[in-house]
Amino acid sequence: MNLLALDTSTERLCLALHARGQWALHEEAGGAQASMRLLPAAQELLSQQRLRWADLQGLAFGQGPGAFTGLRGACAAVQGLALGLGIPAVAVPSLQLVAEDARQQALARGLFGAQAHCTVHVAVDARMGQVYDDTLAWDGQRWCSRQGVSVRAPQEVARDWRAALVGARLEAGARAGFHHEPAVPSIRLMAGSGLPLLPADEAQACRASTVLWAEAEVNRPLALGHGAWAAWEDGPRLDAAQVMPLYVRDRVAQTTAEREAQRMAAFQDRVPGTAAAASGAPQ
């Protein structure tokens, strides 16, 4: 099974190619260069495995949410390849990649076993003072979204996560009391570039109740490969016309006034007394 997966939903360009029963991985700087480098990098990966485009049997792509331009670029490339090669494609949710990378980090550290169930709270910087977030559960074989992807203020996300942690502890205690056994808390991880945006007090409380706090990804191409393979097995498999990015919000940029207001708010948070000065109140 020759399966090529492409992801440009972040500032990194990631590729994963399954061929001869193993994964060949590639990662490089993306951003503005992603549209120019995506197909040449894929060609290089194929050549390293002595494969041609015609040898591919399937495609996968990072569906989003993520960088608007990056999502469009990957989808356009996959649409063209799927149409030209006459092969199907599958979509891989971008926040699932963050969750899988965090799970792999935890496995590498020996924090739990490969088949252990776990829950990963994911928050990714969405710019404009917001984060993309989701809660994903690993059942030992597959990922499942518990709430669906949303874009929200970091404060709201942190509040919901903390409530979920409290609820999980109460549930574990109640179950232990019913079965007369020691309480076993659920395995929870928190991951994503949006973690530093959470309010400090809420973040501290959440961090104390998780087995792993992962602000950075270690091997996104490997997570992409795992996600692509699962998506290929589970479907749905899409034709070229069905390859579409996942957008969680319609607006992709702030107005000049909104950017200035956000800049001033950040400055006032850093410098004592500036909020009062800006409002004209006595200091």
PyMOL commands that set and color helices and strands:
alter all, ss='L'
color gray80, all
select helices_A, chain A and resi 31-48+53-55+68-85+94-108+154-179+195-197+200-207+220-234+240-242+256-270+274-279
alter helices_A, ss='H'
color red, helices_A
select strands_A, chain A and resi 3-7+12-19+22-29+58-64+89-93+118-125+131-138+143-145+150-152+188-191+212-214
alter strands_A, ss='S'
color yellow, strands_A
deselect
rebuild
show_as cartoon
